[in-house]
Every structure is written in C-alpha cells, then in structure tokens.
C-alpha cells in the first residue's frame, strides 16, 4: 500500500459527500490520485480518482473526467465499473468507481512472470472486455500490465482499469488527448507514435503486455526516440514462447496493422474453442529478421499455424511497373541474328543498347536509401539513386547537414518520380534538429525530433496527407530534446524555488530519454507557482510526462523555510489526535470547531542535548512550546524524567486538561475560521540551548527566522524534524 503524504489531496479518515470514507492512497499520477474508500452506508469498498487542484478548473481535464465517467455505459465484468463525478466544497473533482481487490499484472510480471496457460486465460478475459469497449467505439490506448488487475489473483477474473486517456471515436466526441500520442512506449503500437489509433492498437498492446508478463520483464525499446521508432518497426521477439501463445502474440503485435487480428471479435474466435465453422486453419509464415527499413516480407517456409477468420481478403500487392522487355527482346533478336552474342556479353554492344535503353546500370534489390542527421555523430546519405542529377543533389544535401554521401547509381523497382519525391521529402524534414529517412523502393519511414513545437506542427501538417509523390509510408515527429539532462531541468526549476529545495526524483546519470516521467518533489509557496512550474517544464521537455509532486505551503512557512537548518531528520515522531475523543488523526487535518491534540516522541537513541519546539501558523505567527516560561528546562535529560526508551511529550492538550491545571499553562486551542490553512511544527535537537534567553511566547516568522539563522551557527544543531497540521472548513 502506498504511504500517505501531507501533500495528498485526501487523507485517511476524510469523509467525501457524507458517504465515502477515505482509507488509503493507492497511487499517484501526473494529473490525479487514486484512493481506496468505503461507502459508509453500504460498507462497500470503492475507488476514488481525484483530479489534482491545478487541473480542477481546466475545462479540458474536466471534459476528460466526464468522458471517463461516461465509460460506465460499458457493462462487462472485465471492465472496471464507473459511477459518477463529484466536487468537494474546496473545489476538488473526484470520480467514484469500483474497487478491484487483487494484484496488478505488473506485480505478477515483476515477481517473475506468469505461465503461458494462465496468460491465455488473461488474454481471453481482456479481449472480452475490449470487445465490449470497442463495440461502443471506445479505444483504451494505454493497455499495460499496471492497467490489468487480477481480481482475487485469478487469471480468469482479469479487469481492465484506467480509461483516463481512452479515445472515443463516436462522431463529435471530445478528448484532450485527441490524436496525439497516448500510452506507454513499451506497449504502444507503432502507429500510436504518429497519433493514430483504432481497435487494432489495443490488440497490439494486449499482445505486448502478455509477452512482457510471460518474460517477467518490461520491454526495452531503446535509449532515444530514433531507437524507439526503429524498434517499433520490428516484430516482437517471441523466441522461446510456447505455442499457441507465440503465434497469437506474433499476429496480435505485427508492426503492420493490416496483418494483425482486425478486431477483438476475431481474436476471440482464435482463442475460444468450438468455432471451427467460422474459421479455417492457414499456415503462418515465419517472419524473417528485419532491419528497421520497411520492405517486402521475405518468403520463407510455413512454420506454425494460427486460426484466422474465413473470407479474409487477400493482401493486395503493388502493381508492377510496365516492362520494357519487348524492346529488349527485339534488340536481342537483332544481335543474335547477326551473330552478336559475344558482343552482348563482352560489352561491345553497349553503345547500341544505350541508344535504346540508356546506360546499362546495375539493378538494386532492395532499392534502399538512408538520409539521417542524428543529434550526436556524423550525418550520412547512403544508398542508391537513379541518376547523376539525383546523386549530385543528394551530395549537396549531405554537405549541408554536415555529413558525407556514399551513393551508387542503379535501377530498381521505383517510380519515375522517385528522385524528385525523395528530395521533396528531405526538404520538408531538414529543418528538424534530428531526422532519419529510410527508403526501400517506394516505401519510406521518417522519424524526427525538434524542440520547436511550431516546427513540429508545420512538418506534421506538410505530411498529414501522406509522403510526397509516389512515396508510401509514415512519419513520426517527436518534440523535445532527445535527452533531458539535470542542468537543463535545474535551469527551469531553480527560479521556482521559493520554499526550500525542489528535487528531481530518480534522476538518471545520463538524463531522461523520450517517454520518461520527470517528477519534481519538495515544497512551493502557492498553487499558481506549482502550475507555473508544471507549464514551464512541459514546454521544455517535449514528449515526456511531467509530475510536480510538491506540497503547497503558505508564504509565512516558506519565509521560515529558508532559515531552517539544513540538517537531516532525527527520528522524532508526531502523533495527532482529538481533545474530545480518543480517535487518532494520522492525516493531521482538522476542521473548524475541533480541538487538536499533538504529541512528539523522543527516540530511544536521543538521550542528551536540548529540544526546541515551535509552531509556525498560517498567519505567519510563531508560537514557542519548548522552552517556555512554565517549562524553561528543555534538556533531553529533564524531559525524559529518568525514563529510558522512547518517551512521548504532549505539545498541545485537550481543553479539559488545560482548564484542569491552569498553573502549568498547558497549550490548548480550538480551530476557528479566522485563519485556515497549513501550519508547521518543528523540533530542533541541538548540543546546547538554541537561544541564550527565552524567546517570546509569540513572534513573527521573520523575527524567528533571523534569530534562528544567527543561533544555528553556534548551537551545533544535530537534527530537525517537522510535521504539517492543516485546518479547513468542514
């Protein structure tokens, strides 16, 4: 179970809509958090998906949450059931859905994987769920092992969850994801990288996630966008996977959508027995090892059999170019009739042949050309061209992009406009920071990267109706640096640091590649600043997910934050409760009218030194709890009173206790509506008293910060621990 944080939208114990009691947080994402809750009326467990506050007023995200709610119309046990959206009094939007008890397929994968026979059961169950969704024109687009839950751990009870980026293909439907890339690179179909998706996209992802679960490890798609795109053009490696699972995955995850199962119905016919009247057995050709360049499939002997539907239309083949064999035959007759066979084979007849057919050129098969400019390394133009003019133009391009050319003139199965079409394509993509064009005959595959969003849009628009002329293929243009390094991120993050250090979670030594998630953690002074940081990072990192997991503190707390000592925690634990009842309050969240009780526990290992305890409230006032006039001795020895082991001190009492013993000036308070928000409790452990004299019972955050900065240099501070107390309207 994920541990609760002070910055979470909801806390354990919160009651939503007088009905749903929050029990635990299940997970955090870039735009939302998911909680386990219980219906106080029916006692049924449910899940709550809450939109983060910075998106609660964004119409695009509200549309997305509404779209997800509308998926409740899908009625199938293999699809999580949605209920409805609600809004809390403080503006948070949340969506209620079924709670599915059981491990995610990702947990199974991380624990070593699953047997093929069980995965066939999972595949069948998920295909049934997809069938129900696709019939309502809903495409999931993000199928992965973490979005499949095994109810009760049973493969036959698999449930698809998280339709958060699902695409509705019904006319007029809205989704903020639109036709842009959505999903996880490891499981996304190749066409998703270009923003295309249909039911076959989900079928590819299902095949990829089943394979990953069988292997017990995530797919490795490459270290940069070029590698991702190139690897996506290859069949998945299913070597060692037993039949029939292997053949099913091969067909589900074919890089070419037309060669996959075309629907969930078709996949289920292949999976379910007793449907021979609707299917025939056809041989499946073994796929030869392929390079990233597109090209005709190699002809090999049949290896395995899979079930496909009858009456599937035969794959159409490109029309052959009109042959000039008649003219060649005539020349041969003339040569042979005059005893000129020797002249033909020795080359003496070349002038005659050239007169009719042009120069005798070698035939290139396959007819390939690679034009690329990588971010690092030399640019190159390598392959074949049909004429000296095209070679000269490509030579010039090689020089302009900072590389060299290695070209041969040859004939091949290409269109008459091939040269002009290729040059036109290069002209379109050349402004990109990085690009690669792989041509095989009249087929081409284009990939590119740019940091300029407008340039990306311009190139995509230029290619939206297809590649130039007779060229056939697709283009994938990604945005953002190929690698995002720590200095690049710090240049964006540091200007927003107004409440302590903001850190980058799990920063790779080599930087974040395409498709990575970049998470920033720490504290910040306002929601507006948090949104500003999110926007600035999103604009810089391109096609990467940004998560700003920051706690919003008030300006007063942030002002003190800069003065607090930069030391580690000492293991002091805070406990929150209520003055009028014995219930614990682990969230530290209190509503108007409630009487907070606060305790701090001294660890068993802390036996000497001095403690300074203060509360900085939302208004900017600082209240000193230890030492104070009625308890001036703040040495650990005196506070322990001879006790060993962990010792608990009460910092804030119930009103009844405070009134019963007025001589000790016990601190007690009740939350009122005049000053609501977050307050911070700090415990500083030092070698000697932090201040030479008692601080006033109450002072400003600025004065406390100045005194603290002066005292910290000489008091030899060992540690500092803190906790957040939040007050709010009911």
VEXBADO-817130 format. One record per residue: y, z, x of N, C-alpha, C in turn. Coordinates in steps of 0.05 Angstrom, whole numbers, plus 5000, padded with zeros to 4 digits. Last residue first. Layout:
YZXYZXYZX...
This chain:
545351444692542651404681542551124669548951314753548851354724546051314714547051624816547651394799547751484770546251754886546851854859547751614842541751834939543151654922543751774895541052015006540952114978542751944961537551865064539551775044538951905017536952205127535752115101538052045083535452275197537252245174535652165150535652565263534152465240535952455216536252535332537752535307535952415285535552885395534652715374536452725350538353125438535553045442534752845420544553155471543153115446540353005450548253455508545453365514543753345488553553565501551653745487548753665493557253205521556653455536554453625524557852775488557652725516556752975532558552955436555952835443555652805473563753115428561753325434559153205444566452635418567352805440565153005448563852455372563852285396564652445421564952875337562152825345562052655370570352835329569353075341566453025352570552315305571952365330570852615345567452415259566652215278567952255305570652795233567952875242566952675263575052485221575352725238572652805249572652105186574052015211574252245231570852395144568852265160570152175187574153045138573952755133571852625152570753655120572753505134572353205129568754315103569054035094571253905111568554775133566354715115566354425105570354625202571054705174568754625155565854835254567454635241568154725213566255365300565255275274567055055263566655135368567355315346566255195320564154755400564855025412565555225390558554395376561454445376561954725387553054405387554454155388557454195390549754875429551354825405553054575408544754525469546654745465548254685440541254095462540554315481542254565477540353895393541553885419540754125436539153505338537853705355538953675383541853385276542153325304540953565320540853095216540053325231540153255260544452855159543652825186542953095198544652495099544152755111543252715139549152105063547352115085547152405096549651804998550452005017548352025039551551274954549651384975551051584993553951404888553251224910551351354929559651684854556851604855556351404877563752114832563251994859560251934861563952274779566452224793566052084820559652444750560252154750562652084767555652924787557452844765558252554770550153324802551253054804553153014780551153974827550153814805551653544806549254414880551054224867549654074845549454944928548154824904550154634891548655354983549855104973548154994950549856044985547855834984549155584971552556515001553856254997551956024999550457015003549556835024550856555022552557254957553457344984552657155006550057064911552656954919553557034946544556984887545157104913547757004924544356734838542956994841543657134867546856254845548256454829546956734833542855984875545556034887547056254872538555964839538356114864541056174876540855634799539955904792539756074817541655154824543955304816543255594809537555074882537955054853540355224846540454864945538855034928539254954899539854525006541254534980539454664960536454675049539254595054540954615029531455085072532654985048535654925054526554925121529155045115530254925090520055025144521754895125524255055119516454925203518055115188519954965170510254825236512454705221513854925204509155355286508355125270510755005255511456035276510455815292509655585273516856485265514656325254513956105274521356765280518856855291516456695281525456475255524956755248522156845256527455965261524555995258523856285249532756045271531955915245529055945240532756265322533656435300532656315273530755815351529356075352530156245328534655435342531955385331530455655330541155675325539055625345536355595331545455765293543855525287541855465309548856265266546856225287545055995280551956295220553156175244551056125266552056315160549656275177550556145203556956345136554956545128552356525144559555905161560556185163558456395156554555485193556755535174557455835175551654955233552155235227554455255206549654705170548854865193550454765218552854415136550954605125550054805146558954105122557254215144555554445132560653495093560053775088558153875109565553015094563253115109562953415103567652465052567852745060565252835074566951975031567951985058568352275068564651924982567551924982568651925011559251984990560251724984563251704985558452455046558052355019559552095014554552695095556852515092556652395064552453325114552153125094554752965092549153625172551553555156550853345135546854075220546153935195548653885179544554195283547054145268546353975244540754645321540854445300543554435287538654745389540354815367540454575347533055005429535354835424536954925399525955045413528455145425530654945419521654805389521655105390524255215402518354295361521154375367521354675365513154215345513754185373516554255381513054265290511754475306512554455335519454065261516754005272515654235289522554335205522654325235519854265245524354015147522154145161522454105191529054115095528453985120526354145135530554015025529254165047529053995072534454044967533853894992532754085013535253904900534354104919533453954944540253694852538453634874537753884891540653684786541253884807539353834831543753184743541453314756542353484780548252944723547253184709544953314723546652284741548752474732547452694716540752254783542552154762544552374754538252094848538952284827540952164808533451964896535251844877535752034854529352044932531952154938534152044920524051894923526051684927528751784936521052364914520852224940522852004945521652894886523352654883523252494909517153344851518353224875519952974868518353834800517553564807518753474834519554334780518154324805517454034815526354394756523554334752522154294779531654474768530654584743527754514737532754234817533354514814532154634789528053794849529953854827530354154824527653504915526553604890528753654870525853214978527653234956526253334931525353335047523953345021526053384999525053055113526653145090524953135065523053245179522353115153524053235130523853075246524653255224524253105198522852755290520552825273521253025251527152565318525652795329523352895312529051895337528452095317526852325330533451735394531151705376530851935356540551595396538051725406535851685386546451515397544351315398541951425411550251925351548951885378546651675376555351625311552851785313551551725340559651295306559951535323557351695327558150905271558850825298559051055317557451195224555151085237555751015266562351315202561051525217558751405234563150835175565150925195563951135213558950815140558950625162560950705183560351205104557951245120557951055144564950955084565151215097562751265115563050475059564750465083564950725098556050575041558850565034560550565060550550125056551850385056554750355049545049765043547949755038548950045037540149565088540949775069543949775067537048925092538949125101539549325079533948435102532848685092534648915102534547815091536448015100535648285088530847275109530647525094532647725107530146585106531746805116531447045097525946055127526546255106528046485119528345415149526945675154527745865132531044915160528744945144527045185151536945235184535744995172533345065155540045625209537145595216535745365203545345615189544745555217541845485222545445735135546845485144546045415172542846225136541545995123542845735132546746545162544146495175542746245163550746535123551246445150548646375165548146765078549146495077549646375105547047285098544847115088545746815089552247475107550347445130548047255122554147475054555447315074553647265098550747865032550647585022551847395042552648305061549848225063549447935054557948325045557348275073554448185076557148454991558548204998557948125027554948954994553248734985554448464992556949305055557249215027555348995020555649465107557549625092557749545062548849565129551149405127553049535106543149665173545049755152547549585153536949315182538949505191540649595167534248665198534048935187536249115198532448015183534448185195534348455182527547525193528247775179530147935195525446885183527147045200528147285184519546525182521246705166522846885186518545825199518346115204520046265184519245285194517545415175517245715178519945165264520345075237518345215218520045765306519645485300520245425271524046225341522746165315522545865312522546405411524246335388522646265363519446595451520246315453522046225430518347105434519647065460520746785463519947255366518247135386519747085412521647845335522947615348520947505369520748225293518548055304519647805317527248245265524448335264522648135277533148395294531548165285528648245287538048885272535848785290534448555277544449125277542648965260540548845278547249765288545949535299544249395278552849985245550550015263549249755271556149695210554849945202552450005219557749205221559849395216558749665207555948625242555148895248557449095245557448105236556948255211556248545216557647885287560147925273559848085247551847855299553548065310556248095296549447395275549047665264551147865273550846935304551446945275551347235265549247065355551946955352552746965323543947195347545847415352548647315349541546685342541646865319543747085323542246485394543346335371543546515347539346865425542246845428543546695405534046765404535347015398538346995403533246085377532946295397534546545389529645645341531945825338531546055357527844985353527245265359529845415355530244555327527344555330526444835335535444715281534444685308531444685308535744335218535844575235534844525263531643975173534244075182533944325199527643375175527943665173530643745183525042845142527342925158527843225153520142395139520542675136522842755154518241795106519941925126520242225119512841315100514541535091516141645114511140615086510640885097512641085087512039945106510940135086510440405099516439415117515139655127514339835104519238975100516438975094514939235104525439295092523939055091521039085083525640005110526839735109524739505107522140465065523040375092524040085090524840725002522840615020523940535047528940954976527540734962525440604979530941315014529741414989528241204973533541215060530641155060529341235033538641375053538241105063535341015061537841905039538741715019538241425027536342115089534442115066535241925044541142035117538641895125536641885103544542375087545142085090542641925098542142875093542342755066542842455068542942945148540242935137540242795110548442945150547042725163544142715152549443435123550443185112549042935124547043805158546043775131546943505118545443765223547643695205546443635177541343815256542644065248544844015228535343445247538243455252539243725243529443085260530743345258533643315263524042665235526542715249527642995243519142145229519842425228522442475244515741625198518241705210518542015207510941135203511341415197513741515212508940505176510540665194510740955184505539885173505740165164507340325185504539385193506839415175507239695164502039615253502239385235504739405219504540215259501940095262501739865242509440625288508840385272506040285279513041195287510341095295509640865277518741485310517841275292515141175303522242085314519841935323519041735302527942465336526442295317524042175330533542895338530842835348529442665327538542865316538243005341535542935354540042205289538842475287538542595315541941685295543941905297542642185296537141355286538141415314540241635315535641215236534841485245536041555272537840695228538240905208537741175220536040395272538940435268539540665248530540375262531540535285534540595281530640025218529640305215530640475237532339555241533939675220533139965216528139455276530739505287532539635266524039355238523839585256526539655268526038895213525639135198525439385215526038515255528638595242528338855226520438495264522338575285524938675273518238325214517538585226519638675246518537875183521038025187520638285202513337705179515237535194517837685200508738255188510338075172512237915190502538255226505138365218506738155203497638255261497738235232500238385222500137925320498438105305498838075276502037775388501837705360500037915346506438055437503837995426504037905397509538315493509838115471506938045462510239005507508738755512509238575488514039525539513439345516511939095525516840065551514439945562513239775539523140355567521540185549519140085564526241005570525340755582523540615562532141365549529341345557528741075569536941455520536341605545533541585554538341145479537241405472536341565496539940675506541940825490540941105483535140485529537340585546539340755531532440345481531340545499533440655518535839935462535640185447534540405465534739535500537439645498537439915484529339445488530139535515532839665514529839245436528539505440529139615467532338755448533738945431532539225434528338505479530938555491532538765474524238475441523838635466526538705478526538115406525938385397525538575420526737655439529137765427528838055418521437555452523237645473525737775462517137815399518737605412520437725434514138235376513337955371514837745386511638795413513838665399513138365397508239425424508339135423510839035407509839995465508039855446508539555447515040485467512440385478510940235457520340805487519740595469517340455480522641485494521041265502520841065479526042045526525641865504523941625513523342615560524542355560524042195534524743305541523143085551524542815547526643575478526243615507524443395516527143305430529243485438529143545468525242605435524742885430527043055438525442005408527242165424526742455418521341425404521841715399523941825419517240945379520040985388520741275383511540575387512540845385515440845395507440105355509940145369510840435365501639675349503039935349505639925364496739365321499439285330501239535327490039505345492239525325494939455338491238895367489939015344488739285352494638335389494538635390493338735364493137765425493137885398492838185401497437415471495237595465495437705437499836745458500237025463497737185457502036125475499436265470499836555478508035915444506636005467504036155459507035475386508635655403506935745426503935105361503535385353505435575368505434595381504834625352504934925344506734665434508434495418508034535388502634975453505235105449507034935432498734585458498334795438501134925432500834285499500334155473500134365451501134655541503534535531503234405504495434805547497434995536500034855526491534515570492434415544494634595532490034785614491434535618492634425592486935225607489735255603491335005607481535205608482835245634485835275631480135105555479335355567480635415594482434585547483034805530482535075544479934265586482834305587483734545570474734275569475334405594478334465596475133965523474334245521475134405546476533425517478433605529477733905527474432965497473033085519474833295533477032805452477732675477476432795501474933155414474332865411475032715437477233625431474333585435473633295433482533535416481833595443478933535449482233425361483533235380482633285408479733885343478433625339479633415359483634265355481034275369479634005366487634105321488134085349485534085365485134235272485933955278486333915307484634795277482234625275482834335281490034935275488434985300485934815300491134785223492534645244491034685270487835145196487534865192488734705214489535675209487035575220486735275217493635965195494335705206491935575219493436355135492336275161493435995169497636835107496736555105495836455133495337505112497337305117496137025115491937845060492037735086494237525088494238405022493638125024493838025052491139045029493438875032492538585034486939284976487339215003489739035006485739844933486839574937487339534967479740144917482240164933483239884939477540084850477140044878479840044892478040614803478840344812478440324842472440934778474840974795475640704806468040934746470240754739472740804755466141624751465641344748468241194742468542114799468242004772467441714772464142364851466742274842466442144814460842784894460942684867463742604861458542584959460042764942460242634914454542555018455042464990456742674976455442335086454842535066455342415038455841855117454742105128453842295106455641155127455841375109454541625121458640905189456340935171456741165152465340645188463040795200460840815180471240355203468840315188466540455202477440725202475240595217472840565199483040565162480840745168478640585182489140315189486840285172484540465181494340805203492840565208490540545190499541215231497941115208496540855215498841645287499941405276498241305253496042095305498042135284499141875272489141865309491641935321493741975299482842095286485241925283487542045299475942025284478142175296480641995296473641785220473741775249476141935259470142065169472841995178472841995208464541775138465541975157468241885168464541615070464741525097465841745115460041785022462641855033462641775062456941434969456941524996459841585005456741714903457541494921457541604949454041844841453941924869454741684886458041914782456041774798456141874826459142244718459542204747457342024759457842364667460642284672461142214701452642514668453342294650456242204655452442964700451642704712452442474694453843494694455743294685455043024695451043934714450443834687452343634677455644364751453144214747452944104718462144294778460444404758457944234754464844004818463944274824461844374804466343514798464843514823463643794829469243684755466843524750465143514775473443934781471544094767469043944760476243484801475043674819472943844805477943254753476043114770474643294790481343654735479043574718476943444736485343654773483543884772481043824755485642994802486343194782484543424785483842664842486442594829487342804809481442814904480942854876483742824862484542324950483642594941482542584913486741844961483941874968482842154961492041864949490341694932487441724938494242194990493842304963491942134946491842255053492842055035492242135006489342685078492242655081493442455062484743045038485242795052488342765054482943505014485143525033485543275049478643384980480943524969483443504988474943165016476142994996478643124984473843615049474643355061476143185040471943985011474444035025475543775037467043724997469143774977471843814990464343715045465143455032467243495011463744285054465044105072466043845059460744475011463444565014465044375032455344375003457244164996460144235001455044405076455244255051454344425027458744855120456244755107456844585082462744695174462744795147460344685133462644435223461144685221461244805193468944135215466444145231465244425228473644035191471644175175468944195190480143965202477643985218475644165203483643525159483043795168480343795182486242895183484443045166484143325176493342835200490442835207488842975186498442915187497442645183494442625189499543425204499143385175498043105169500643335257498043465250497443425220505743115253503542955264500843075256508643535230508443285216506043125226507943925271507143975244506643715228510243675315507443735316506343785287515543655297514143405303511143445303517044195292516644025268515243765273512744595334515244485327514844285304507644775343509844955352512544845345502244745294503944645316506244835321498744955257499844695251501644585273493145295247495145265268496244985266491345695189491545425203493745435224488446345200490546175189490545905203481546515192483946505208485946295195476446455170477446725176479946725193474045995153474346035182475046325189474546085097471946055109472046115140480046085093478646335087475846315098481245555108482245775124480746035119478645295065477745245093478645475110481845465023478945525022477845495051486745255037486445545037483545625036485644695033486444815058486145115059484244634978482344564999483044695025489244794956486744944950484644884971492544394975492944664984490544844979490443944948490443954977490644244986491644104895488844064903488544064933497144104895495744354892492844334900497843544901498943724921497543994920495943324855494343284879495243464902500043404818497643574817495943544842505643324864504343274839501743434838511343224905509143394896508243304869515643124961514043014939511843194931518443275006519443354980517943244956516043175053518142985044519243045017512343555054514343565075516643375069508743405015510743615008512943635029505243045038507542935022509543145015501443385061503243235078505743135062501144035028500243755031502343605047500944685058502344475043501144205048498845065091497244985068498544765051502545145132499745135138497945035116507645175107506844935122503844915127508245365040507745455068506545215084513545154995510845225002510645315031517544584988516844854979514044904987522644125001520144245010519844524999525643884939525743954967523044084974526143764886524243604901524243674931527244434863527444144858525343984873528644954866527244844889527344534887530745084818532645064841531244944865529144714761528144894782529944864806528544494694530144564717528644744736526643934653526244204663527844244689527243414635529443594631529043874642520343304624523043194625525143404619516043704667516843624640519643504641514643924714515043634714515643524686516544474748515944384721516644084720513844794803515444564794514544484766514345454829512945254813514845034804515945874858517145614865515645384851513246304832516046324837517346064845508246434814509146164808512146144813504246884830506746794843507246494838496946784828499446934822501846784835490646664802492946544815495446704808484747024811487046984794489346864812477547064809480046994823482246944804472547224793474847324778477447274793468547054826468746914800471147004784469047434868469947154872470347004845471648074860469547894851470547604854475248484867473848394891471648184885478048584822475748754827474148664851480347944828480348174810477748334814483047694881480247724871480147974854488647284881487647554880484847554869492446854918489946864902488847144904496546844952497246804924494746774906494746875003496147104993496947084963492646355013490846585008492146834997496545914970495746014996493946264992500545474936497945594937497245664966505445274920505445484941502745614943505344914877506744834902506745044924504044884821504545134834506245094859506444514767505144494793505944744809505744394700506644594719505044564745504044104655505743974674507144174693500144334627502844384617504944284637495844184657496044064630498744124617496644494702497344214704497544084676494644994683497444964691498344674690489244884674490844984652493844944658487744714726487344534704489144614680488545184754490344954759490144754737484245484734487045574730489045344734480045174753480345204724483145304717480845234808481144964796481444984766479445774812482245694816482745414805473945734801475645904785478545814787472145404843471745324815473645474797473545704888474645434884474445354855470346154881473246184881474545914875465345914887465946054862469046084859465645734939465245534918465945654890465946224965468346064964468045834943460646394961462746534946465246374944458246024995457446024967459446184950460746125045461245875031460445895001463646785053461346605054461946355037469946905086468146935063465946725064473547285137472847055120470847125098475547695169473247535179472447305162479847945148477548115154475147945163483347545134483947705158481647885167480847375086480947195109481447355135481747815054479047735060478947555085487247795052485948025065483147965072487847305025488847335053487547565067486147404975484347254991485247265020487648094959488447814961486447664979483548544922484648444947485548164944485848854859483848734877485148624902488648824797487549004817485448864833494348554774491548474781490548654803498548654722497848764748494848694753502548174688500048324691499748424719509748284689507348114689504848294692516748254681514248404677511848214676522248194723520348054707517748214705529148394727526348414735524548284714535648444754533848284737530948334746540548954755538148834768536448694747544949214732545048924736542648804749544849734717546449674740546149384749541449724674544349774668546049714692537049154683537649434683540649474678534148654643536348714662536849014660527848274641529648494632531948524652523247764620525347864638526948094625516247844602519047754597520847884618510347664623511347774598514247674593504847274648507547374650508447484622498547314678499947304652502747424655495746894727496947154720498647114695490046524713492846514718494146774709484846564696485246514724488146494732485046614641484446854656484846814686490446294609487946264623487446514640495546004583493646214574490946164587502045904595499445834606497546054599506546154578505245974558502545884569508746404621506946564604505546394583512446094643509646024651507746204635517246324631516146124612513346034619518246624677517546764652516146564633519846214711517346364717516346514692524546064687522345874689519746014693527546534696526846454669524546254668527846504751526446734739525646664710530946034755528246044767526646274755535646194731534145974719531245984729537246564768536546664741534946444726538246234811536046414813535246534785542645954790540245804799537845994800546446344780545246204757542746054765546946964807546746684814545146534793546947494800548947344785548947054792542747664832542647734804544747574787542647624886541947384871542147424841543748114907545547894915544947634900539448434888542148454875543948214882533148104879535048254895537848224884529048174822530847994838532848164853522548434818525448484815527048294833516848454781518148294802521148314798511848904768514648844763515748684787505548964735507048904759509948824751502149514702503449244702504749204730497249904670498549824695499749544692498250254609497050024623498649964648500050644576498850734601497550504616503150514532500350434531498750534554507950794549506950804521503950744521509150704601508950984592507851014564506050264642507350274616506850554605507350304710505550374688507150384662507449864768508650054749506650104727508549604832506549684812507849894794513249084849512449364846510049394827516548644893514548674872513448964872522848334902520948534910519048574886526347734926525347924906523448124918527847384965529647404942528747624922524147455007526847385013528747424990520048034989520547754997523447705002515248554993518048474993518248185002510448924953511248734973514148664970509449384922507149224931507949024953511450054914512249774920509849634932509550464858509450394886510550114890511050614805509150784821509250724850515750644753515150524779513250724794514550594686514850784707513950664734517350294632515750234655516450424678520650504590517850434585516250414611526150514592524850744579521850694575527450104627527450044598526050264582524150444679525550204670525250154640524550984719523650904693525350674683522251174784524251054767523050954741517751334813518851514794520951404776519450994872517351124857518551334838525250574863523850774878521550894860527949904870526950124854525450324872529849634917531249624891530549854873530049974981528649834959530249844933532450275021533850035012532449884989528850675033531250745018532750505007522050445019524450465037526850545020515050575015517650555003519850595023509850185045511350435044514150385032504549845011507049835027508650085023497650005017500050005000502550005018
